[in-house]
Amino acid sequence: MKKEKYERVLAINNRLKELEDVKKEIASTTKFRLNYVYKDNEGCAEWRMKAVSNLFDKHDVMIRAEIQQEIDELNHEIETL
């Protein structure tokens, strides 16, 4: 295996681990919800976010699907290397 391919496989494996860790962490939809956060990591007031909670939920589903899509694409890339 050429050095470039080896380095790419390492990079893909690192990214896969990151994505799998995030996926596992957020697996429970009952524990997590998207929200805006101030730069000091304090969340916006829940009562204020209720007006857009349906948008957050819709995008949460889309983000989870994108995470899975990236995992699938990276696995496919590893198979082709």
Distance bins in CASP14 RR format, pairs under 12 A and 6 or more apart:
PFRMAT RR
TARGET T0000
AUTHOR 0000-0000-0000
RMODE 2
METHOD distances of the structure
MODEL  1
1 7 0 0 0 0 1 0 0 0 0 0 0
1 8 0 0 0 0 1 0 0 0 0 0 0
1 9 1 0 0 1 0 0 0 0 0 0 0
1 10 0 0 0 0 0 1 0 0 0 0 0
1 81 0 0 0 0 1 0 0 0 0 0 0
2 8 0 0 0 0 1 0 0 0 0 0 0
2 9 0 0 0 0 0 1 0 0 0 0 0
2 81 0 0 0 0 1 0 0 0 0 0 0
3 9 0 0 0 0 0 1 0 0 0 0 0
3 10 0 0 0 0 0 1 0 0 0 0 0
4 10 0 0 0 0 0 1 0 0 0 0 0
4 11 0 0 0 0 0 1 0 0 0 0 0
4 81 0 0 0 0 1 0 0 0 0 0 0
5 11 0 0 0 0 0 1 0 0 0 0 0
5 12 0 0 0 0 0 1 0 0 0 0 0
5 77 0 0 0 0 0 1 0 0 0 0 0
5 78 0 0 0 0 0 1 0 0 0 0 0
5 80 0 0 0 0 0 1 0 0 0 0 0
5 81 1 0 1 0 0 0 0 0 0 0 0
6 12 0 0 0 0 0 1 0 0 0 0 0
6 13 0 0 0 0 0 1 0 0 0 0 0
6 78 0 0 0 0 0 1 0 0 0 0 0
6 81 0 0 0 0 1 0 0 0 0 0 0
7 13 0 0 0 0 0 1 0 0 0 0 0
7 14 0 0 0 0 0 1 0 0 0 0 0
7 81 0 0 0 0 0 1 0 0 0 0 0
8 14 0 0 0 0 0 1 0 0 0 0 0
8 15 0 0 0 0 0 1 0 0 0 0 0
8 74 0 0 0 0 0 1 0 0 0 0 0
8 77 0 0 0 0 1 0 0 0 0 0 0
8 78 0 0 0 0 1 0 0 0 0 0 0
8 80 0 0 0 0 0 1 0 0 0 0 0
8 81 1 0 0 1 0 0 0 0 0 0 0
9 15 0 0 0 0 0 1 0 0 0 0 0
9 16 0 0 0 0 0 1 0 0 0 0 0
9 74 0 0 0 0 0 1 0 0 0 0 0
9 75 0 0 0 0 0 1 0 0 0 0 0
9 77 0 0 0 0 1 0 0 0 0 0 0
9 78 1 0 0 1 0 0 0 0 0 0 0
9 79 0 0 0 0 0 1 0 0 0 0 0
9 80 0 0 0 0 0 1 0 0 0 0 0
9 81 1 0 0 1 0 0 0 0 0 0 0
10 16 0 0 0 0 0 1 0 0 0 0 0
10 17 0 0 0 0 0 1 0 0 0 0 0
10 78 0 0 0 0 0 1 0 0 0 0 0
10 81 0 0 0 0 0 1 0 0 0 0 0
11 17 0 0 0 0 0 1 0 0 0 0 0
11 18 0 0 0 0 0 1 0 0 0 0 0
11 74 0 0 0 0 1 0 0 0 0 0 0
11 77 0 0 0 0 0 1 0 0 0 0 0
11 78 0 0 0 0 0 1 0 0 0 0 0
11 81 0 0 0 0 0 1 0 0 0 0 0
12 18 0 0 0 0 0 1 0 0 0 0 0
12 19 0 0 0 0 0 1 0 0 0 0 0
12 70 0 0 0 0 0 1 0 0 0 0 0
12 71 0 0 0 0 0 1 0 0 0 0 0
12 73 0 0 0 0 1 0 0 0 0 0 0
12 74 1 0 1 0 0 0 0 0 0 0 0
12 75 0 0 0 0 1 0 0 0 0 0 0
12 76 0 0 0 0 0 1 0 0 0 0 0
12 77 1 0 0 1 0 0 0 0 0 0 0
12 78 1 0 1 0 0 0 0 0 0 0 0
12 79 0 0 0 0 0 1 0 0 0 0 0
12 80 0 0 0 0 0 1 0 0 0 0 0
12 81 0 0 0 0 1 0 0 0 0 0 0
13 19 0 0 0 0 0 1 0 0 0 0 0
13 20 0 0 0 0 0 1 0 0 0 0 0
13 71 0 0 0 0 0 1 0 0 0 0 0
13 74 0 0 0 0 1 0 0 0 0 0 0
13 75 0 0 0 0 0 1 0 0 0 0 0
13 77 0 0 0 0 0 1 0 0 0 0 0
13 78 1 0 0 1 0 0 0 0 0 0 0
13 81 0 0 0 0 0 1 0 0 0 0 0
14 20 0 0 0 0 0 1 0 0 0 0 0
14 21 0 0 0 0 0 1 0 0 0 0 0
14 74 0 0 0 0 0 1 0 0 0 0 0
15 21 0 0 0 0 0 1 0 0 0 0 0
15 22 0 0 0 0 0 1 0 0 0 0 0
15 67 0 0 0 0 0 1 0 0 0 0 0
15 70 1 0 0 1 0 0 0 0 0 0 0
15 71 0 0 0 0 1 0 0 0 0 0 0
15 73 0 0 0 0 0 1 0 0 0 0 0
15 74 1 0 0 1 0 0 0 0 0 0 0
15 75 0 0 0 0 0 1 0 0 0 0 0
15 77 0 0 0 0 0 1 0 0 0 0 0
15 78 0 0 0 0 0 1 0 0 0 0 0
16 22 0 0 0 0 0 1 0 0 0 0 0
16 23 0 0 0 0 0 1 0 0 0 0 0
16 67 0 0 0 0 0 1 0 0 0 0 0
16 68 0 0 0 0 0 1 0 0 0 0 0
16 70 0 0 0 0 1 0 0 0 0 0 0
16 71 1 0 0 1 0 0 0 0 0 0 0
16 72 0 0 0 0 0 1 0 0 0 0 0
16 73 0 0 0 0 0 1 0 0 0 0 0
16 74 1 0 1 0 0 0 0 0 0 0 0
16 75 1 0 0 1 0 0 0 0 0 0 0
16 76 0 0 0 0 0 1 0 0 0 0 0
16 77 0 0 0 0 0 1 0 0 0 0 0
16 78 0 0 0 0 1 0 0 0 0 0 0
17 23 0 0 0 0 0 1 0 0 0 0 0
17 24 0 0 0 0 0 1 0 0 0 0 0
17 71 0 0 0 0 0 1 0 0 0 0 0
17 74 0 0 0 0 0 1 0 0 0 0 0
18 24 0 0 0 0 0 1 0 0 0 0 0
18 25 0 0 0 0 0 1 0 0 0 0 0
18 67 0 0 0 0 1 0 0 0 0 0 0
18 70 0 0 0 0 0 1 0 0 0 0 0
18 71 0 0 0 0 0 1 0 0 0 0 0
18 74 0 0 0 0 0 1 0 0 0 0 0
19 25 0 0 0 0 0 1 0 0 0 0 0
19 26 0 0 0 0 0 1 0 0 0 0 0
19 63 0 0 0 0 0 1 0 0 0 0 0
19 64 0 0 0 0 0 1 0 0 0 0 0
19 66 0 0 0 0 1 0 0 0 0 0 0
19 67 1 0 1 0 0 0 0 0 0 0 0
19 68 0 0 0 0 1 0 0 0 0 0 0
19 69 0 0 0 0 0 1 0 0 0 0 0
19 70 1 0 0 1 0 0 0 0 0 0 0
19 71 1 0 1 0 0 0 0 0 0 0 0
19 72 0 0 0 0 0 1 0 0 0 0 0
19 73 0 0 0 0 0 1 0 0 0 0 0
19 74 1 0 0 1 0 0 0 0 0 0 0
19 75 0 0 0 0 0 1 0 0 0 0 0
20 26 0 0 0 0 0 1 0 0 0 0 0
20 27 0 0 0 0 0 1 0 0 0 0 0
20 67 0 0 0 0 1 0 0 0 0 0 0
20 68 0 0 0 0 0 1 0 0 0 0 0
20 70 0 0 0 0 0 1 0 0 0 0 0
20 71 1 0 0 1 0 0 0 0 0 0 0
20 72 0 0 0 0 0 1 0 0 0 0 0
20 74 0 0 0 0 0 1 0 0 0 0 0
20 75 0 0 0 0 0 1 0 0 0 0 0
21 27 0 0 0 0 0 1 0 0 0 0 0
21 67 0 0 0 0 0 1 0 0 0 0 0
21 71 0 0 0 0 0 1 0 0 0 0 0
22 32 0 0 0 0 0 1 0 0 0 0 0
22 63 0 0 0 0 1 0 0 0 0 0 0
22 64 0 0 0 0 1 0 0 0 0 0 0
22 66 0 0 0 0 0 1 0 0 0 0 0
22 67 1 0 0 1 0 0 0 0 0 0 0
22 68 0 0 0 0 0 1 0 0 0 0 0
22 70 0 0 0 0 0 1 0 0 0 0 0
22 71 0 0 0 0 0 1 0 0 0 0 0
23 32 0 0 0 0 0 1 0 0 0 0 0
23 63 0 0 0 0 0 1 0 0 0 0 0
23 64 1 0 0 1 0 0 0 0 0 0 0
23 65 0 0 0 0 0 1 0 0 0 0 0
23 66 0 0 0 0 0 1 0 0 0 0 0
23 67 1 0 1 0 0 0 0 0 0 0 0
23 68 1 0 0 1 0 0 0 0 0 0 0
23 69 0 0 0 0 0 1 0 0 0 0 0
23 70 0 0 0 0 0 1 0 0 0 0 0
23 71 1 0 0 1 0 0 0 0 0 0 0
23 72 0 0 0 0 0 1 0 0 0 0 0
24 32 0 0 0 0 0 1 0 0 0 0 0
24 64 0 0 0 0 0 1 0 0 0 0 0
24 67 0 0 0 0 0 1 0 0 0 0 0
24 71 0 0 0 0 0 1 0 0 0 0 0
25 31 0 0 0 0 1 0 0 0 0 0 0
25 32 0 0 0 0 1 0 0 0 0 0 0
25 64 0 0 0 0 0 1 0 0 0 0 0
25 67 0 0 0 0 0 1 0 0 0 0 0
26 32 1 0 1 0 0 0 0 0 0 0 0
26 33 0 0 0 0 1 0 0 0 0 0 0
26 34 0 0 0 0 1 0 0 0 0 0 0
26 60 0 0 0 0 1 0 0 0 0 0 0
26 61 0 0 0 0 0 1 0 0 0 0 0
26 63 0 0 0 0 1 0 0 0 0 0 0
26 64 1 0 0 1 0 0 0 0 0 0 0
26 67 0 0 0 0 1 0 0 0 0 0 0
26 68 0 0 0 0 0 1 0 0 0 0 0
27 64 0 0 0 0 1 0 0 0 0 0 0
27 67 0 0 0 0 0 1 0 0 0 0 0
27 68 0 0 0 0 0 1 0 0 0 0 0
28 64 0 0 0 0 0 1 0 0 0 0 0
29 56 0 0 0 0 0 1 0 0 0 0 0
29 57 0 0 0 0 1 0 0 0 0 0 0
29 60 1 0 0 1 0 0 0 0 0 0 0
29 61 0 0 0 0 1 0 0 0 0 0 0
29 63 0 0 0 0 0 1 0 0 0 0 0
29 64 0 0 0 0 1 0 0 0 0 0 0
32 56 0 0 0 0 0 1 0 0 0 0 0
32 57 0 0 0 0 0 1 0 0 0 0 0
32 60 1 0 0 1 0 0 0 0 0 0 0
32 63 0 0 0 0 0 1 0 0 0 0 0
32 64 0 0 0 0 0 1 0 0 0 0 0
33 43 0 0 0 0 0 1 0 0 0 0 0
33 44 0 0 0 0 0 1 0 0 0 0 0
33 46 0 0 0 0 1 0 0 0 0 0 0
33 49 0 0 0 0 1 0 0 0 0 0 0
33 50 0 0 0 0 0 1 0 0 0 0 0
33 52 0 0 0 0 0 1 0 0 0 0 0
33 53 1 0 0 1 0 0 0 0 0 0 0
33 54 0 0 0 0 0 1 0 0 0 0 0
33 55 0 0 0 0 0 1 0 0 0 0 0
33 56 1 0 0 1 0 0 0 0 0 0 0
33 57 1 0 0 1 0 0 0 0 0 0 0
33 58 0 0 0 0 0 1 0 0 0 0 0
33 59 0 0 0 0 0 1 0 0 0 0 0
33 60 1 0 0 1 0 0 0 0 0 0 0
33 61 0 0 0 0 0 1 0 0 0 0 0
33 63 0 0 0 0 0 1 0 0 0 0 0
34 43 0 0 0 0 0 1 0 0 0 0 0
34 44 0 0 0 0 0 1 0 0 0 0 0
34 49 0 0 0 0 1 0 0 0 0 0 0
34 52 0 0 0 0 1 0 0 0 0 0 0
34 53 0 0 0 0 1 0 0 0 0 0 0
34 54 0 0 0 0 0 1 0 0 0 0 0
34 55 0 0 0 0 1 0 0 0 0 0 0
34 56 1 1 0 0 0 0 0 0 0 0 0
34 57 1 0 0 1 0 0 0 0 0 0 0
34 58 0 0 0 0 1 0 0 0 0 0 0
34 59 1 0 0 1 0 0 0 0 0 0 0
34 60 1 0 1 0 0 0 0 0 0 0 0
34 61 0 0 0 0 0 1 0 0 0 0 0
34 62 0 0 0 0 0 1 0 0 0 0 0
34 63 1 0 0 1 0 0 0 0 0 0 0
34 64 0 0 0 0 0 1 0 0 0 0 0
35 41 0 0 0 0 0 1 0 0 0 0 0
35 42 0 0 0 0 0 1 0 0 0 0 0
35 43 1 0 1 0 0 0 0 0 0 0 0
35 44 1 0 0 1 0 0 0 0 0 0 0
35 45 0 0 0 0 1 0 0 0 0 0 0
35 46 0 0 0 0 1 0 0 0 0 0 0
35 48 0 0 0 0 1 0 0 0 0 0 0
35 49 1 0 1 0 0 0 0 0 0 0 0
35 50 0 0 0 0 0 1 0 0 0 0 0
35 52 0 0 0 0 1 0 0 0 0 0 0
35 53 0 0 0 0 1 0 0 0 0 0 0
35 55 0 0 0 0 0 1 0 0 0 0 0
35 56 1 0 0 1 0 0 0 0 0 0 0
35 57 0 0 0 0 0 1 0 0 0 0 0
35 59 0 0 0 0 0 1 0 0 0 0 0
35 60 0 0 0 0 0 1 0 0 0 0 0
36 42 0 0 0 0 0 1 0 0 0 0 0
36 43 1 0 0 1 0 0 0 0 0 0 0
36 44 1 0 1 0 0 0 0 0 0 0 0
36 45 0 0 0 0 0 1 0 0 0 0 0
36 46 0 0 0 0 0 1 0 0 0 0 0
36 48 0 0 0 0 1 0 0 0 0 0 0
36 49 1 0 0 1 0 0 0 0 0 0 0
36 51 0 0 0 0 0 1 0 0 0 0 0
36 52 0 0 0 0 1 0 0 0 0 0 0
36 53 0 0 0 0 0 1 0 0 0 0 0
36 55 0 0 0 0 0 1 0 0 0 0 0
36 56 0 0 0 0 1 0 0 0 0 0 0
36 59 0 0 0 0 0 1 0 0 0 0 0
37 43 1 0 1 0 0 0 0 0 0 0 0
37 44 1 0 0 1 0 0 0 0 0 0 0
37 45 0 0 0 0 0 1 0 0 0 0 0
37 49 0 0 0 0 0 1 0 0 0 0 0
38 44 1 0 0 1 0 0 0 0 0 0 0
38 45 0 0 0 0 0 1 0 0 0 0 0
43 49 0 0 0 0 1 0 0 0 0 0 0
44 50 0 0 0 0 0 1 0 0 0 0 0
44 51 0 0 0 0 0 1 0 0 0 0 0
44 52 0 0 0 0 1 0 0 0 0 0 0
44 53 0 0 0 0 0 1 0 0 0 0 0
44 56 0 0 0 0 0 1 0 0 0 0 0
45 51 0 0 0 0 0 1 0 0 0 0 0
46 52 0 0 0 0 0 1 0 0 0 0 0
46 53 0 0 0 0 1 0 0 0 0 0 0
46 56 0 0 0 0 0 1 0 0 0 0 0
47 53 0 0 0 0 0 1 0 0 0 0 0
49 55 0 0 0 0 1 0 0 0 0 0 0
49 56 1 0 0 1 0 0 0 0 0 0 0
49 57 0 0 0 0 0 1 0 0 0 0 0
50 56 0 0 0 0 1 0 0 0 0 0 0
50 57 0 0 0 0 0 1 0 0 0 0 0
52 58 0 0 0 0 0 1 0 0 0 0 0
52 59 0 0 0 0 1 0 0 0 0 0 0
53 59 0 0 0 0 0 1 0 0 0 0 0
53 60 0 0 0 0 0 1 0 0 0 0 0
54 60 0 0 0 0 0 1 0 0 0 0 0
54 61 0 0 0 0 0 1 0 0 0 0 0
55 61 0 0 0 0 0 1 0 0 0 0 0
55 62 0 0 0 0 0 1 0 0 0 0 0
56 62 0 0 0 0 0 1 0 0 0 0 0
56 63 0 0 0 0 0 1 0 0 0 0 0
57 63 0 0 0 0 0 1 0 0 0 0 0
57 64 0 0 0 0 0 1 0 0 0 0 0
58 64 0 0 0 0 0 1 0 0 0 0 0
58 65 0 0 0 0 0 1 0 0 0 0 0
59 65 0 0 0 0 0 1 0 0 0 0 0
59 66 0 0 0 0 1 0 0 0 0 0 0
60 66 0 0 0 0 0 1 0 0 0 0 0
60 67 0 0 0 0 0 1 0 0 0 0 0
61 67 0 0 0 0 0 1 0 0 0 0 0
61 68 0 0 0 0 0 1 0 0 0 0 0
62 68 0 0 0 0 0 1 0 0 0 0 0
62 69 0 0 0 0 0 1 0 0 0 0 0
63 69 0 0 0 0 0 1 0 0 0 0 0
63 70 0 0 0 0 0 1 0 0 0 0 0
64 70 0 0 0 0 0 1 0 0 0 0 0
64 71 0 0 0 0 0 1 0 0 0 0 0
65 71 0 0 0 0 0 1 0 0 0 0 0
65 72 0 0 0 0 0 1 0 0 0 0 0
66 72 0 0 0 0 0 1 0 0 0 0 0
66 73 0 0 0 0 0 1 0 0 0 0 0
67 73 0 0 0 0 0 1 0 0 0 0 0
67 74 0 0 0 0 0 1 0 0 0 0 0
68 74 0 0 0 0 0 1 0 0 0 0 0
68 75 0 0 0 0 0 1 0 0 0 0 0
69 75 0 0 0 0 0 1 0 0 0 0 0
69 76 0 0 0 0 0 1 0 0 0 0 0
70 76 0 0 0 0 0 1 0 0 0 0 0
70 77 0 0 0 0 0 1 0 0 0 0 0
71 77 0 0 0 0 0 1 0 0 0 0 0
71 78 0 0 0 0 0 1 0 0 0 0 0
72 78 0 0 0 0 0 1 0 0 0 0 0
72 79 0 0 0 0 0 1 0 0 0 0 0
73 79 0 0 0 0 0 1 0 0 0 0 0
73 80 0 0 0 0 0 1 0 0 0 0 0
74 80 0 0 0 0 0 1 0 0 0 0 0
74 81 0 0 0 0 0 1 0 0 0 0 0
75 81 0 0 0 0 0 1 0 0 0 0 0
END
